Amino acid sequence: MKKVQSTCNYCALACNLDFYVEDNQITKILPTKDYPVNQGFSCIKGLMLHRQQQQFKPVSLPRVKNADGSFSHVKWAQAFDQTAEKLKEIIAKHGPESVAGISTGQLMLEDMALFGHIMRTYLKGNVDGNTRLCMATSVVAHKQSFGFDAPPYTLKDVEQSDTIILIGANPVVAHPVFWGRIRKNQLPNKKVVVIDPRFSETAKQADKHYQLKAKADLTLFYILANLLMEKGWIDQSYIDNYTEGFETFAQFLKDYPLERAEETGLSQEAILELAQLIHDGEKVSFWWTMGVNQSYEAVRTAQSIINLALMTGNIGRPGTGANSLTGQCNAMGSRLFSNTTGLYGGGDYDNPLRRKAVSEALKIEEEWLPTKPTLPYNVIIEKINSGEIKALWVVATNPYHSWTNSETFKTAMEKLDLLIVQDLYDDTGTSSNCDVFFPVVAGTKKEGTVINTERRLSAMRPALEKEPNEMTDYEVMYQMGKALGMGELLNGWETPKAAFELMKKCTEKMPCDITGVEYDGLTGSKGIQWPFSATDTLKEDERRLFEDHLYYTPSKKAQFIFETPRENPLALSSEFPLLLNTGRGTVGQWHTQSRTREIPEVYDAVERNAYIMVHPENAKELKVKNKELVDVTSINGMTKQLEIKISPFVSYDEVYAPMHYVEVNFLTPSIYDSYSKEPSYKSTPVRISKRGK
């Protein structure tokens, strides 16, 4: 029996696991005991990774749609040649921006880089990913406030913090390993504070829960900042020495006195109490995730949290920070190495120094590099529906289910001349009717690198050998690149290890410098957080940023950024009087459930039907009963049938539905944050009515 240490490719923690293998079968999975992230613990999803592609295993040959609408399975070489030829025909007829791709934060760093190289460098098309659905907000907030997309923390900080403030985050369900580390914190004065419109699973276990109105968070944090300033509960020395823009911010805050508390749904006393908790804490950490990120004014809300950390000096010290929890295992890899919103390793497309450095690292002419960021996800879908984009290559994601106002993606699928889907499963809403389906293997047969939520690089290494005809994501992309005629542009990209070496070179002297990381050295290791340059010596396994108080802005100072809160672009009304919030359902469920449906313990424990949680008083007014099937109509014009679940854990006039059910995102709107273009999944006006009425 052999043991292989590898990385779980579900959530942002990217836990390490030990796979015990005999006769090319996984006989046991145990959490890696000394891995700094999960320290011998894992949730059920990681422990059941061997279930993938067992019950729902597609054939190992590509599937193509015939002219009559039927499907045939063909050999790989034929599928690559035919698909490449079709892509070239579309580009010749409609131009390079008539092709686009959509990827995911569950691919390896090397997969991301190669996909971007093919689609952006060579084809000159556009590629975005479902990182846009979860982390684009934090990316923009970090870049504007810190000068680079740099989550500052290490997960150990939550064990060292005496005041842990969770905002729009539900780690009991979404990040259970992180919640385990909160529980591991044994400081005698530790306080866990939850700010959330829902009495979530995490709120139930917290010391304090502030149940604000949905989308009142930005106003709340401005009131809170003003209160801290008025009481002198700020770190003026830190502000003066290491930040810029506070004087203007302080003037702005005068419009947010405590008397505006009623706008947030909280009392003045509650906000005073929260301010006191922050003031009394010696090491205060602020943690946010999708409840903040998925909003029509998300970037400014994230920055209002960053502002609180900066003005109180709670950053760059153990147990502190303004800390965004990422959604997927390699969202950080996507953000830095997908060739979509910035050059490999970070930096702008119009920066001549970065263009020169990246072209030299890749050993290509600068003219090959993209000259502008990709079209964002929403514009890609809009341009498909307007007829401008004709071909779409979807990798390891299921936008038919996950995209907001998903009827728009359903329409887009029908309008495309060519839809390519590369996935584990051929029966998802996206893959079931595509023109070309490339079946790929699960992570247990892949190699590459993942960068987790705390900037940690860890190794994905194959526990199992591939069967005949099976291919990894990387191999499919590489062979497609060859079929497209990339030629010498693929030199140095032959293997994931080779791609990693190219990406290393691209990071030299950047904030995310990883020139000191050895690809083979990651195997069986504790992982390494960036930055780690070729001249660095690793002294500890868990490192935070900004301990030197130097930021990545031109002035080396953090920026206070703020803006007057906006009204919800889709307001409640007598016709749509309820506000729909969405999120996770249970620990075992994941995204569109294509993978977790193969875990019997999960499948048997979760609701079969899509459901919506309704406050008891609203249920009484609507005259609906628990488990009753009702019509839920959204302001976007869609109606779906969901099952009522009467619950005191949602606020009056606010309802909640887990995103894991395909019906839910048909209801969410095409509304996006102005800066990040992240969809506003969390505040949709809806109405509930009896079936057929």
C-alpha positions as CSV (number, residue, x, y, z in Angstrom):
1,M,0.0,0.0,0.0
2,K,1.3,3.5,-0.9
3,K,0.5,6.8,0.7
4,V,0.1,10.0,-1.4
5,Q,-0.3,13.4,0.2
6,S,-2.4,15.7,-2.0
7,T,-4.7,18.7,-1.8
8,C,-8.5,18.7,-1.5
9,N,-9.9,20.7,-4.5
10,Y,-13.2,21.9,-3.0
11,C,-13.1,25.0,-0.8
12,A,-10.7,27.8,-0.2
13,L,-8.9,26.1,2.7
14,A,-7.3,23.6,0.3
15,C,-6.7,21.0,3.1
16,N,-4.1,18.4,2.6
17,L,-5.1,14.7,2.7
18,D,-3.3,11.4,2.8
19,F,-4.6,8.9,0.2
20,Y,-3.9,5.3,0.9
21,V,-3.8,3.4,-2.3
22,E,-3.7,-0.3,-3.2
23,D,-4.1,-1.8,-6.7
24,N,-4.9,1.6,-8.0
25,Q,-7.9,2.0,-5.6
26,I,-8.1,4.4,-2.7
27,T,-8.7,2.4,0.4
28,K,-8.6,5.2,2.9
29,I,-8.4,9.0,3.1
30,L,-7.0,10.7,6.3
31,P,-6.4,14.4,6.9
32,T,-2.7,15.2,6.9
33,K,-1.8,15.7,10.5
34,D,0.9,18.3,10.4
35,Y,-0.4,20.4,7.5
36,P,-0.7,23.9,8.7
37,V,-4.1,24.5,7.2
38,N,-6.3,21.6,8.5
39,Q,-4.0,20.1,11.2
40,G,-5.5,16.6,10.9
41,F,-9.1,17.6,10.3
42,S,-11.3,17.5,7.2
43,C,-14.9,17.9,6.3
44,I,-16.9,15.1,4.7
45,K,-16.3,16.4,1.2
46,G,-12.6,15.9,1.4
47,L,-12.9,12.6,3.1
48,M,-15.1,11.3,0.2
49,L,-13.0,12.5,-2.7
50,H,-12.6,8.9,-3.8
51,R,-16.3,8.8,-4.6
52,Q,-15.9,11.1,-7.6
53,Q,-16.7,9.6,-11.0
54,Q,-17.8,6.3,-9.4
55,Q,-21.6,6.5,-9.8
56,F,-21.7,9.1,-12.6
57,K,-18.7,8.2,-14.7
58,P,-18.8,9.4,-18.3
59,V,-17.1,7.4,-21.0
60,S,-13.4,8.3,-21.5
61,L,-13.8,9.4,-25.1
62,P,-15.0,12.9,-26.3
63,R,-18.7,13.3,-27.3
64,V,-19.6,15.4,-30.3
65,K,-23.0,16.5,-31.6
66,N,-23.9,15.4,-35.1
67,A,-25.7,17.6,-37.7
68,D,-29.0,15.9,-36.9
69,G,-28.7,16.6,-33.2
70,S,-27.6,13.1,-32.1
71,F,-24.3,12.4,-30.3
72,S,-21.3,10.3,-31.2
73,H,-18.2,9.4,-29.2
74,V,-15.0,9.8,-31.2
75,K,-11.3,9.4,-30.7
76,W,-9.4,12.2,-29.0
77,A,-7.4,13.2,-32.0
78,Q,-10.5,13.5,-34.1
79,A,-12.3,15.6,-31.5
80,F,-9.3,17.9,-31.1
81,D,-8.9,18.4,-34.9
82,Q,-12.6,19.0,-35.5
83,T,-13.0,21.4,-32.6
84,A,-9.9,23.4,-33.5
85,E,-11.0,23.6,-37.1
86,K,-14.4,24.9,-36.1
87,L,-12.8,27.5,-33.7
88,K,-10.5,28.7,-36.5
89,E,-13.4,29.0,-38.9
90,I,-15.4,31.1,-36.4
91,I,-12.4,33.4,-35.8
92,A,-11.8,33.8,-39.6
93,K,-15.4,34.8,-40.2
94,H,-16.2,36.8,-37.1
95,G,-12.8,37.9,-35.6
96,P,-10.9,36.8,-32.5
97,E,-13.3,38.3,-30.0
98,S,-16.0,36.0,-31.3
99,V,-14.6,33.2,-29.0
100,A,-14.5,33.2,-25.3
101,G,-14.0,30.8,-22.3
102,I,-15.2,30.4,-18.8
103,S,-13.1,28.6,-16.2
104,T,-13.2,27.9,-12.4
105,G,-11.2,28.3,-9.2
106,Q,-11.2,24.5,-8.9
107,L,-8.6,24.1,-11.7
108,M,-4.9,24.0,-10.9
109,L,-2.7,27.1,-11.3
110,E,-1.0,25.4,-14.3
111,D,-4.4,24.6,-15.9
112,M,-5.5,28.3,-15.5
113,A,-2.2,29.6,-17.0
114,L,-2.4,27.3,-20.1
115,F,-6.0,28.0,-20.7
116,G,-5.3,31.7,-20.6
117,H,-2.3,31.3,-22.9
118,I,-4.4,29.5,-25.5
119,M,-7.5,31.7,-25.3
120,R,-5.9,35.1,-24.6
121,T,-2.3,35.0,-25.9
122,Y,-2.9,33.0,-29.0
123,L,-6.6,33.2,-30.0
124,K,-6.9,36.8,-28.7
125,G,-10.4,35.9,-27.3
126,N,-11.8,36.5,-23.8
127,V,-11.7,34.3,-20.7
128,D,-13.3,34.9,-17.4
129,G,-14.0,32.5,-14.6
130,N,-16.5,31.8,-11.8
131,T,-14.0,33.4,-9.5
132,R,-15.9,36.5,-10.8
133,L,-18.9,35.0,-9.0
134,C,-17.2,34.9,-5.6
135,M,-13.9,36.8,-5.2
136,A,-13.8,39.6,-7.8
137,T,-15.0,42.1,-5.1
138,S,-12.1,41.3,-2.8
139,V,-9.6,41.5,-5.7
140,V,-10.6,45.0,-6.5
141,A,-10.9,46.1,-2.9
142,H,-7.3,44.8,-2.2
143,K,-5.9,46.4,-5.3
144,Q,-7.4,49.8,-4.5
145,S,-6.7,49.8,-0.8
146,F,-3.4,47.8,-0.6
147,G,-2.0,48.3,-4.1
148,F,-2.1,44.6,-4.9
149,D,-4.5,41.7,-4.6
150,A,-3.0,40.6,-1.3
151,P,-5.1,38.9,1.5
152,P,-2.9,39.8,4.4
153,Y,-3.6,37.0,6.9
154,T,-2.5,33.5,7.8
155,L,-5.2,31.2,9.1
156,K,-3.4,31.0,12.4
157,D,-4.5,34.6,13.1
158,V,-8.0,33.4,14.0
159,E,-6.5,31.3,16.8
160,Q,-4.6,34.4,18.1
161,S,-7.5,36.9,17.9
162,D,-9.4,37.9,21.0
163,T,-12.2,39.5,18.9
164,I,-13.2,37.6,15.8
165,I,-15.8,39.5,13.7
166,L,-17.5,37.4,10.9
167,I,-19.3,39.5,8.4
168,G,-21.6,37.8,5.8
169,A,-19.7,34.6,6.5
170,N,-21.0,31.3,7.7
171,P,-17.9,29.1,8.3
172,V,-19.8,26.4,10.2
173,V,-21.2,25.4,6.9
174,A,-19.0,27.0,4.2
175,H,-15.5,26.7,5.8
176,P,-15.8,24.0,8.6
177,V,-12.1,23.6,8.9
178,F,-11.7,27.3,9.5
179,W,-14.5,27.1,12.1
180,G,-12.5,24.3,13.8
181,R,-9.6,26.7,14.1
182,I,-11.9,29.3,15.7
183,R,-13.0,26.7,18.2
184,K,-9.3,25.9,18.8
185,N,-8.7,29.5,20.0
186,Q,-8.5,29.2,23.8
187,L,-7.9,32.8,24.7
188,P,-9.9,33.4,27.9
189,N,-11.4,36.7,26.7
190,K,-12.2,35.5,23.1
191,K,-15.3,36.8,21.5
192,V,-16.9,35.5,18.3
193,V,-19.1,38.2,16.7
194,V,-21.4,37.6,13.7
195,I,-22.9,40.3,11.6
196,D,-25.5,38.8,9.3
197,P,-29.1,39.4,8.4
198,R,-29.8,35.7,9.0
199,F,-29.5,33.8,12.3
200,S,-27.1,31.4,10.6
201,E,-25.5,28.2,11.8
202,T,-22.5,30.3,12.8
203,A,-24.6,33.0,14.5
204,K,-26.2,30.3,16.7
205,Q,-22.7,29.4,18.1
206,A,-21.3,33.0,18.3
207,D,-21.1,35.1,21.5
208,K,-22.8,38.0,19.7
209,H,-25.1,38.2,16.7
210,Y,-26.0,41.5,15.1
211,Q,-28.9,40.8,12.9
212,L,-28.8,43.9,10.6
213,K,-31.1,44.5,7.6
214,A,-30.0,42.9,4.4
215,K,-27.6,45.2,2.5
216,A,-27.4,47.7,5.3
217,D,-23.8,46.7,6.0
218,L,-22.1,49.7,4.3
219,T,-24.1,52.2,6.2
220,L,-23.5,50.3,9.5
221,F,-19.7,50.3,9.0
222,Y,-19.7,54.0,8.3
223,I,-21.7,54.7,11.4
224,L,-19.4,52.4,13.3
225,A,-16.3,54.1,11.9
226,N,-17.7,57.6,12.9
227,L,-18.5,56.4,16.4
228,L,-15.0,55.0,16.9
229,M,-13.6,58.3,15.6
230,E,-15.8,60.4,17.9
231,K,-14.9,58.4,20.9
232,G,-11.2,58.5,20.1
233,W,-11.0,54.8,19.8
234,I,-8.7,54.9,16.8
235,D,-5.0,54.4,16.3
236,Q,-3.9,57.8,15.2
237,S,-0.3,56.9,15.1
238,Y,-1.0,54.1,12.6
239,I,-3.2,56.3,10.6
240,D,-0.6,59.1,10.4
241,N,2.3,56.9,9.5
242,Y,1.0,54.2,7.3
243,T,-2.2,55.3,5.6
244,E,-3.5,58.1,3.3
245,G,-6.9,59.7,2.9
246,F,-8.1,59.6,6.5
247,E,-8.8,63.3,6.8
248,T,-11.2,63.2,3.9
249,F,-12.7,60.0,5.2
250,A,-13.2,61.6,8.6
251,Q,-15.1,64.5,7.0
252,F,-17.2,62.1,5.1
253,L,-18.1,60.1,8.2
254,K,-19.8,63.2,9.8
255,D,-22.8,62.4,7.7
256,Y,-23.1,59.0,9.6
257,P,-24.0,59.8,13.2
258,L,-25.3,57.1,15.5
259,E,-28.8,58.5,15.1
260,R,-28.9,56.8,11.7
261,A,-28.8,53.4,13.4
262,E,-32.4,52.7,12.5
263,E,-31.4,52.5,8.8
264,T,-29.4,49.4,9.6
265,G,-32.0,47.5,11.6
266,L,-29.9,47.7,14.7
267,S,-30.4,49.8,17.7
268,Q,-28.0,52.6,18.8
269,E,-27.2,50.5,21.9
270,A,-26.3,47.5,19.7
271,I,-23.9,49.6,17.6
272,L,-22.4,51.2,20.7
273,E,-21.8,47.7,22.1
274,L,-20.1,46.6,18.8
275,A,-17.9,49.6,18.9
276,Q,-17.0,48.9,22.5
277,L,-16.1,45.3,21.6
278,I,-13.7,46.5,18.9
279,H,-12.2,49.1,21.3
280,D,-11.7,46.6,24.1
281,G,-10.1,44.0,21.8
282,E,-6.3,43.9,21.7
283,K,-6.2,41.8,18.6
284,V,-9.3,42.3,16.4
285,S,-9.8,40.4,13.2
286,F,-12.5,41.1,10.6
287,W,-13.4,38.2,8.3
288,W,-15.8,38.4,5.3
289,T,-16.9,36.3,2.4
290,M,-19.9,36.0,0.0
291,G,-22.4,38.0,2.1
292,V,-20.3,41.0,1.4
293,N,-18.8,40.1,-2.0
294,Q,-22.0,39.3,-3.9
295,S,-23.6,42.7,-3.8
296,Y,-24.4,45.7,-6.0
297,E,-22.0,47.8,-3.9
298,A,-19.7,45.1,-2.7
299,V,-16.2,46.6,-3.3
300,R,-17.0,49.7,-1.2
301,T,-18.5,47.4,1.6
302,A,-15.3,45.3,1.6
303,Q,-13.3,48.5,1.8
304,S,-15.4,49.8,4.7
305,I,-14.2,46.7,6.6
306,I,-10.6,47.4,5.6
307,N,-11.0,51.0,6.8
308,L,-12.1,49.8,10.2
309,A,-9.0,47.6,10.5
310,L,-6.7,50.4,9.3
311,M,-8.2,53.1,11.6
312,T,-7.9,50.9,14.7
313,G,-4.4,49.6,13.8
314,N,-5.7,46.0,13.5
315,I,-3.6,44.8,10.6
316,G,-0.1,43.4,10.3
317,R,-0.1,42.0,13.8
318,P,-0.9,38.4,15.0
319,G,-4.6,37.9,15.5
320,T,-5.7,40.9,13.4
321,G,-6.5,41.9,9.8
322,A,-9.2,42.7,7.3
323,N,-9.4,39.3,5.9
324,S,-11.4,38.0,2.9
325,L,-12.2,34.3,2.9
326,T,-12.0,32.9,-0.6
327,G,-14.6,30.5,-2.0
328,Q,-12.7,27.9,-4.0
329,C,-9.5,26.0,-3.6
330,N,-7.5,27.8,-6.2
331,A,-9.3,31.2,-6.5
332,M,-6.0,32.8,-5.6
333,G,-4.3,30.9,-8.4
334,S,-7.0,32.1,-10.8
335,R,-6.6,35.7,-9.7
336,L,-2.9,35.8,-10.3
337,F,-2.3,33.3,-13.1
338,S,-5.3,33.1,-15.4
339,N,-4.1,35.8,-17.8
340,T,-7.5,37.5,-17.6
341,T,-7.6,40.7,-15.5
342,G,-3.9,41.2,-15.3
343,L,-0.6,39.8,-16.7
344,Y,0.7,36.6,-15.2
345,G,1.9,37.3,-11.7
346,G,-0.1,40.5,-11.4
347,G,0.4,43.9,-13.0
348,D,-1.5,45.9,-15.7
349,Y,-1.5,45.1,-19.4
350,D,-0.3,48.6,-20.3
351,N,2.7,48.6,-17.9
352,P,5.7,48.4,-20.2
353,L,8.0,47.1,-17.5
354,R,5.6,44.2,-16.7
355,R,5.0,43.5,-20.4
356,K,8.8,43.2,-20.9
357,A,9.2,41.0,-17.8
358,V,6.4,38.6,-18.7
359,S,7.4,38.3,-22.3
360,E,10.9,37.5,-21.3
361,A,9.8,34.9,-18.7
362,L,7.6,33.2,-21.4
363,K,10.2,33.7,-24.1
364,I,7.8,35.2,-26.5
365,E,7.5,38.5,-28.3
366,E,5.6,41.2,-26.3
367,E,3.1,41.6,-29.2
368,W,1.6,38.2,-28.2
369,L,0.6,39.5,-24.8
370,P,-3.0,40.7,-24.3
371,T,-3.3,44.5,-24.4
372,K,-6.4,44.8,-22.1
373,P,-8.3,42.9,-19.5
374,T,-10.8,40.2,-20.5
375,L,-14.4,41.0,-20.9
376,P,-16.1,40.1,-17.6
377,Y,-18.4,37.1,-17.3
378,N,-21.6,39.1,-17.6
379,V,-20.4,40.9,-20.8
380,I,-19.4,37.5,-22.3
381,I,-22.9,36.2,-21.8
382,E,-24.5,39.4,-23.0
383,K,-22.3,39.4,-26.2
384,I,-23.3,35.7,-26.9
385,N,-27.0,36.8,-26.7
386,S,-26.4,39.8,-28.9
387,G,-24.7,37.5,-31.5
388,E,-21.2,38.9,-31.2
389,I,-19.6,35.9,-29.5
390,K,-20.1,32.6,-31.4
391,A,-18.0,30.1,-29.6
392,L,-17.6,29.4,-25.8
393,W,-15.3,26.9,-24.1
394,V,-16.5,26.1,-20.5
395,V,-14.0,24.3,-18.2
396,A,-14.9,22.6,-14.9
397,T,-18.0,24.7,-14.2
398,N,-21.7,24.7,-14.7
399,P,-23.0,28.2,-15.5
400,Y,-26.4,26.9,-16.5
401,H,-26.9,26.5,-12.8
402,S,-24.5,28.9,-11.2
403,W,-24.8,32.0,-13.3
404,T,-27.1,34.7,-12.0
405,N,-30.4,35.1,-13.9
406,S,-29.5,31.8,-15.4
407,E,-32.2,31.9,-18.0
408,T,-29.8,34.3,-19.8
409,F,-27.2,31.5,-20.0
410,K,-29.7,29.0,-21.1
411,T,-30.6,31.3,-24.0
412,A,-26.9,31.8,-24.7
413,M,-26.3,28.1,-25.1
414,E,-29.0,28.0,-27.8
415,K,-27.4,30.9,-29.7
416,L,-23.8,29.7,-29.8
417,D,-22.4,28.2,-33.0
418,L,-20.0,26.1,-30.8
419,L,-20.2,25.2,-27.2
420,I,-17.3,23.2,-25.8
421,V,-17.6,21.8,-22.3
422,Q,-14.7,20.2,-20.4
423,D,-15.9,18.5,-17.2
424,L,-16.0,15.4,-15.0
425,Y,-19.6,14.9,-15.8
426,D,-21.5,14.8,-19.1
427,D,-25.0,15.3,-17.6
428,T,-24.8,18.7,-16.0
429,G,-27.1,21.5,-17.2
430,T,-24.2,22.9,-19.2
431,S,-22.6,19.7,-20.5
432,S,-25.7,17.7,-21.4
433,N,-26.4,19.5,-24.7
434,C,-23.0,21.0,-25.7
435,D,-21.6,20.5,-29.1
436,V,-18.3,19.0,-27.9
437,F,-17.8,17.4,-24.5
438,F,-14.2,16.7,-23.3
439,P,-14.3,14.2,-20.4
440,V,-11.6,14.7,-17.9
441,V,-10.4,13.0,-14.7
442,A,-10.9,14.1,-11.1
443,G,-8.3,15.7,-8.9
444,T,-7.3,12.3,-7.5
445,K,-5.6,11.7,-10.9
446,K,-4.2,15.2,-11.5
447,E,-1.0,17.1,-10.7
448,G,-0.4,20.7,-10.3
449,T,-0.5,23.5,-7.7
450,V,-3.2,25.2,-5.7
451,I,-3.0,28.6,-3.9
452,N,-5.4,28.8,-1.0
453,T,-7.2,31.7,0.7
454,E,-4.1,32.6,2.8
455,R,-1.7,32.6,-0.2
456,R,-0.4,29.1,0.5
457,L,0.9,27.0,-2.5
458,S,0.3,23.3,-2.0
459,A,0.8,20.3,-4.2
460,M,-1.9,18.4,-6.1
461,R,-0.4,15.0,-6.8
462,P,-2.1,12.0,-8.4
463,A,-3.1,9.3,-6.0
464,L,-4.4,7.1,-8.8
465,E,-3.1,6.3,-12.3
466,K,-5.3,7.2,-15.3
467,E,-7.1,4.5,-17.2
468,P,-6.6,4.1,-21.0
469,N,-7.9,7.1,-22.9
470,E,-8.4,9.2,-19.8
471,M,-7.0,12.8,-19.9
472,T,-6.4,15.6,-17.4
473,D,-7.6,19.1,-17.9
474,Y,-4.0,20.1,-18.7
475,E,-3.6,17.4,-21.3
476,V,-6.8,18.4,-23.0
477,M,-5.8,22.0,-23.2
478,Y,-2.3,21.2,-24.4
479,Q,-3.5,19.0,-27.2
480,M,-6.1,21.6,-28.2
481,G,-3.3,24.1,-28.3
482,K,-1.4,21.9,-30.7
483,A,-4.5,21.3,-32.9
484,L,-5.0,25.0,-33.1
485,G,-1.5,25.4,-34.5
486,M,0.2,27.2,-31.6
487,G,3.6,25.6,-32.5
488,E,6.5,27.3,-30.8
489,L,4.1,29.2,-28.4
490,L,3.7,25.9,-26.6
491,N,7.5,25.6,-26.0
492,G,8.0,25.4,-22.2
493,W,4.4,24.3,-21.6
494,E,4.7,20.6,-22.1
495,T,3.9,19.6,-18.5
496,P,2.3,21.2,-15.4
497,K,5.8,21.4,-13.9
498,A,7.1,23.2,-16.9
499,A,4.1,25.7,-16.7
500,F,4.8,26.2,-13.0
501,E,8.4,27.2,-13.8
502,L,7.2,29.8,-16.4
503,M,4.8,31.2,-13.8
504,K,7.5,31.4,-11.2
505,K,9.6,33.6,-13.6
506,C,6.6,35.9,-14.2
507,T,6.4,36.7,-10.4
508,E,10.0,37.8,-9.9
509,K,10.1,41.0,-7.9
510,M,6.3,41.2,-7.7
511,P,4.4,41.1,-4.4
512,C,3.5,37.5,-5.1
513,D,7.1,36.5,-5.9
514,I,7.4,32.6,-5.8
515,T,10.8,32.3,-7.4
516,G,12.0,30.5,-4.3
517,V,9.3,27.7,-4.4
518,E,10.4,24.4,-5.9
519,Y,7.7,22.4,-7.7
520,D,9.0,19.1,-6.5
521,G,9.7,20.5,-3.1
522,L,6.0,21.1,-2.6
523,T,5.3,17.4,-2.8
524,G,4.7,16.0,0.7
525,S,5.4,19.4,2.2
526,K,3.5,21.9,4.5
527,G,3.1,24.3,1.6
528,I,4.6,27.7,1.2
529,Q,2.8,31.1,1.4
530,W,3.7,33.8,-1.1
531,P,5.7,35.9,-1.2
532,F,8.7,33.5,-1.1
533,S,11.5,34.7,-3.4
534,A,14.7,32.9,-4.4
535,T,16.6,34.9,-1.8
536,D,14.2,34.2,1.1
537,T,14.7,31.6,3.9
538,L,11.6,30.0,5.3
539,K,11.5,30.5,9.0
540,E,7.9,29.7,9.8
541,D,5.0,27.9,8.1
542,E,2.4,30.6,8.7
543,R,3.2,34.2,7.7
544,R,1.1,37.4,7.4
545,L,1.6,40.4,5.3
546,F,2.2,44.1,6.3
547,E,4.1,43.4,9.5
548,D,6.5,46.0,8.2
549,H,3.6,48.4,7.6
550,L,4.6,48.8,4.0
551,Y,1.8,48.4,1.4
552,Y,2.1,47.9,-2.4
553,T,0.8,51.4,-3.4
554,P,3.2,53.9,-4.9
555,S,3.4,55.7,-1.6
556,K,3.7,52.4,0.3
557,K,0.7,53.5,2.4
558,A,-2.7,51.9,2.6
559,Q,-5.6,53.9,1.2
560,F,-8.9,54.9,2.8
561,I,-11.5,54.5,0.1
562,F,-15.2,55.2,0.5
563,E,-18.4,56.2,-1.3
564,T,-21.9,57.2,-0.4
565,P,-24.1,54.0,-0.2
566,R,-26.4,53.4,-3.1
567,E,-30.0,52.4,-3.0
568,N,-30.7,48.8,-4.1
569,P,-31.2,49.1,-7.8
570,L,-34.1,46.6,-7.4
571,A,-36.3,48.0,-4.6
572,L,-38.9,46.1,-2.7
573,S,-42.5,46.9,-3.6
574,S,-46.1,45.8,-3.0
575,E,-45.7,43.5,-6.0
576,F,-42.3,42.1,-4.8
577,P,-42.3,42.5,-1.0
578,L,-39.8,39.9,0.1
579,L,-36.0,40.1,-0.2
580,L,-34.4,36.8,-1.3
581,N,-30.9,35.9,0.1
582,T,-28.9,32.9,-1.1
583,G,-26.0,30.9,0.1
584,R,-24.9,27.4,1.2
585,G,-27.3,24.8,2.6
586,T,-25.2,22.2,4.4
587,V,-21.6,21.3,5.0
588,G,-21.9,18.4,2.5
589,Q,-23.3,20.3,-0.4
590,W,-21.1,22.0,-2.9
591,H,-22.1,24.5,-5.6
592,T,-24.3,22.8,-8.1
593,Q,-24.0,19.4,-6.4
594,S,-22.5,17.6,-9.4
595,R,-19.8,16.2,-7.3
596,T,-21.3,15.9,-3.9
597,R,-24.3,13.9,-5.2
598,E,-21.9,11.0,-5.4
599,I,-21.5,11.0,-1.6
600,P,-24.3,8.8,-0.1
601,E,-24.0,10.3,3.3
602,V,-24.6,13.7,1.8
603,Y,-27.2,12.8,-0.8
604,D,-29.3,10.9,1.9
605,A,-29.1,13.9,4.3
606,V,-30.0,16.9,2.1
607,E,-33.4,18.0,0.8
608,R,-34.3,16.6,-2.6
609,N,-36.4,19.6,-3.6
610,A,-35.4,23.2,-3.8
611,Y,-36.7,25.1,-0.8
612,I,-37.1,28.6,0.6
613,M,-36.9,29.6,4.2
614,V,-39.7,31.9,5.3
615,H,-40.2,33.6,8.7
616,P,-43.2,32.2,10.6
617,E,-45.1,35.6,10.5
618,N,-44.6,35.8,6.7
619,A,-45.8,32.2,6.4
620,K,-48.9,33.1,8.4
621,E,-49.6,36.1,6.2
622,L,-49.1,34.1,3.1
623,K,-51.3,31.2,4.4
624,V,-48.6,28.7,3.5
625,K,-47.6,25.6,5.4
626,N,-44.3,23.9,6.0
627,K,-43.2,21.7,3.0
628,E,-45.9,23.2,0.8
629,L,-44.9,23.8,-2.8
630,V,-45.3,27.4,-3.8
631,D,-44.6,29.7,-6.8
632,V,-41.7,32.1,-6.2
633,T,-41.7,35.0,-8.7
634,S,-38.6,37.2,-9.0
635,I,-38.5,40.8,-10.1
636,N,-36.6,39.6,-13.2
637,G,-39.8,37.9,-14.4
638,M,-39.0,34.3,-13.6
639,T,-41.2,32.0,-11.6
640,K,-40.0,28.8,-10.0
641,Q,-41.5,26.2,-7.7
642,L,-39.9,25.9,-4.3
643,E,-40.8,24.1,-1.1
644,I,-41.6,26.2,2.0
645,K,-39.5,25.8,5.0
646,I,-40.8,27.8,7.9
647,S,-37.9,29.1,9.9
648,P,-37.4,31.7,12.7
649,F,-33.7,32.0,11.6
650,V,-34.6,34.4,8.8
651,S,-35.8,37.9,9.4
652,Y,-39.3,39.1,8.8
653,D,-39.8,40.0,5.1
654,E,-36.5,38.3,4.2
655,V,-36.3,34.8,2.7
656,Y,-33.4,32.5,2.0
657,A,-32.8,29.7,-0.5
658,P,-29.7,27.5,-0.9
659,M,-27.8,28.0,-4.2
660,H,-27.3,24.3,-4.7
661,Y,-30.7,23.9,-6.5
662,V,-30.9,24.8,-10.1
663,E,-34.2,26.8,-9.6
664,V,-32.6,29.4,-7.4
665,N,-30.4,31.3,-9.8
666,F,-33.2,31.6,-12.3
667,L,-34.6,34.0,-9.8
668,T,-31.4,36.1,-9.1
669,P,-31.0,39.3,-11.2
670,S,-28.5,40.6,-13.8
671,I,-27.2,43.3,-11.3
672,Y,-23.5,43.7,-10.7
673,D,-21.1,45.7,-8.5
674,S,-19.9,48.7,-10.5
675,Y,-16.2,48.0,-9.9
676,S,-15.8,44.2,-9.6
677,K,-18.8,43.2,-11.9
678,E,-19.6,40.5,-9.3
679,P,-23.3,39.5,-9.4
680,S,-25.6,40.7,-6.7
681,Y,-27.0,37.3,-5.6
682,K,-28.0,38.4,-2.1
683,S,-30.9,40.9,-2.4
684,T,-33.5,40.0,-5.0
685,P,-37.1,41.2,-4.6
686,V,-39.5,38.3,-4.9
687,R,-43.1,37.3,-4.1
688,I,-44.5,34.0,-2.9
689,S,-47.9,32.8,-4.0
690,K,-50.0,29.7,-3.9
691,R,-49.4,27.4,-6.9
692,G,-51.2,28.6,-10.0
693,K,-52.4,31.9,-8.3
